[in-house]
Structure formats: structure tokens, C-alpha cells
Amino acid sequence: MEEPKDAEKTFVLIEKTGGAESVGVSTATIAIQSYETSKFKAAKLNEEVKIAVNKIAEGMGDVIKAELNSDYNFTDTDIGRYRYQAVYDITYYKN
């Protein structure tokens, strides 16, 4: 994932990092990074993201399940950007 050049102090990046397919059903592994100005705020934003993902998954007919694989502190120590990352395994019906 690349951070946008004109990124605000608070933002979220989403990237599909993998997936698989079988007859009629697919899975996608999604990494969601929450950036903030402090570790606490990044953790709080990460919690808000997880709530949003669960709400979105409940409302989408093609999504079978959205399972939180892991979430953790993912601060970029090289540049001092605070972030948390939530990784989801999404299972859905193929069209």
C-alpha cells in the first residue's frame, strides 16, 4: 500500500492482499491500515473500522462472512507514523 502524497493526518488505506476461488464462492484477504497522530488514536480508529466492516458485511447479500483474521499495532517506526492494521478474510458468492 502506498500512502497518498496529500494524505491527511487521519486516514485509512485498504488493500486486497490475497484470495482464492472455488465453484461459486470466493475469498479475499483484506488489510486495512488506520493512520492517526498517536498510537491511542490509531487504535481507536482501528476499532471504528472494525465496526464499520462488520456493519457493511451484514448488509451485503453476496457476503457470506467477514472474519477478523488479526489486528495489531503496525506503527511505521522509520517515519514515526502511528497506524494499526486489521486483516479480514471475506467470503462471498461469485457472480
C-alpha positions as semicolon CSV with decimal commas, in nm:
position;residue;x (nm);y (nm);z (nm)
1;M;0,000;0,000;0,000
2;E;0,120;0,344;-0,079
3;E;0,039;0,641;0,137
4;P;-0,117;0,921;-0,071
5;K;0,117;1,218;-0,118
6;D;-0,151;1,463;0,000
7;A;-0,273;1,243;0,287
8;E;-0,442;1,399;0,586
9;K;-0,319;1,320;0,937
10;T;-0,608;1,076;0,979
11;F;-0,687;0,830;0,703
12;V;-0,746;0,464;0,621
13;L;-0,582;0,254;0,347
14;I;-0,744;-0,066;0,217
15;E;-0,567;-0,330;0,011
16;K;-0,656;-0,676;-0,111
17;T;-0,354;-0,888;-0,019
18;G;-0,472;-1,228;-0,139
19;G;-0,763;-1,452;-0,214
20;A;-0,889;-1,779;-0,351
21;E;-1,172;-1,907;-0,569
22;S;-1,380;-2,220;-0,584
23;V;-1,703;-2,303;-0,762
24;G;-1,947;-2,023;-0,680
25;V;-1,756;-1,890;-0,378
26;S;-1,452;-1,665;-0,343
27;T;-1,243;-1,538;-0,055
28;A;-1,042;-1,220;-0,027
29;T;-0,788;-1,123;0,236
30;I;-0,812;-0,750;0,302
31;A;-0,563;-0,540;0,501
32;I;-0,698;-0,215;0,644
33;Q;-0,448;0,031;0,789
34;S;-0,569;0,310;1,017
35;Y;-0,335;0,612;1,042
36;E;-0,355;0,872;1,319
37;T;-0,144;1,123;1,514
38;S;-0,099;0,899;1,821
39;K;-0,096;0,527;1,896
40;F;-0,413;0,562;2,105
41;K;-0,598;0,745;1,827
42;A;-0,481;0,489;1,570
43;A;-0,612;0,208;1,791
44;K;-0,944;0,390;1,832
45;L;-0,974;0,445;1,456
46;N;-0,896;0,076;1,405
47;E;-1,189;-0,014;1,634
48;E;-1,418;0,216;1,433
49;V;-1,302;0,049;1,111
50;K;-1,380;-0,298;1,252
51;I;-1,732;-0,187;1,350
52;A;-1,785;-0,043;1,001
53;V;-1,661;-0,360;0,828
54;N;-1,900;-0,572;1,034
55;K;-2,195;-0,343;0,951
56;I;-2,110;-0,343;0,581
57;A;-2,075;-0,722;0,575
58;E;-2,414;-0,768;0,744
59;G;-2,586;-0,553;0,483
60;M;-2,437;-0,710;0,170
61;G;-2,623;-1,008;0,030
62;D;-2,323;-1,154;-0,153
63;V;-2,101;-1,159;0,156
64;I;-2,118;-1,490;0,342
65;K;-1,889;-1,379;0,624
66;A;-1,628;-1,121;0,717
67;E;-1,391;-1,277;0,967
68;L;-1,129;-1,074;1,151
69;N;-0,804;-1,262;1,097
70;S;-0,593;-1,031;1,316
71;D;-0,544;-0,671;1,420
72;Y;-0,237;-0,517;1,571
73;N;-0,018;-0,213;1,621
74;F;0,162;-0,155;1,291
75;T;0,341;0,175;1,362
76;D;0,594;0,270;1,096
77;T;0,899;0,327;1,315
78;D;1,111;0,451;1,024
79;I;0,900;0,763;0,975
80;G;0,709;0,769;1,304
81;R;0,359;0,726;1,160
82;Y;0,114;0,569;1,403
83;R;-0,106;0,303;1,250
84;Y;-0,297;-0,010;1,333
85;Q;-0,379;-0,284;1,085
86;A;-0,686;-0,507;1,074
87;V;-0,676;-0,808;0,843
88;Y;-1,004;-0,963;0,728
89;D;-1,090;-1,280;0,543
90;I;-1,402;-1,206;0,338
91;T;-1,601;-1,497;0,192
92;Y;-1,854;-1,409;-0,078
93;Y;-2,062;-1,553;-0,359
94;K;-1,917;-1,507;-0,707
95;N;-2,143;-1,357;-0,971
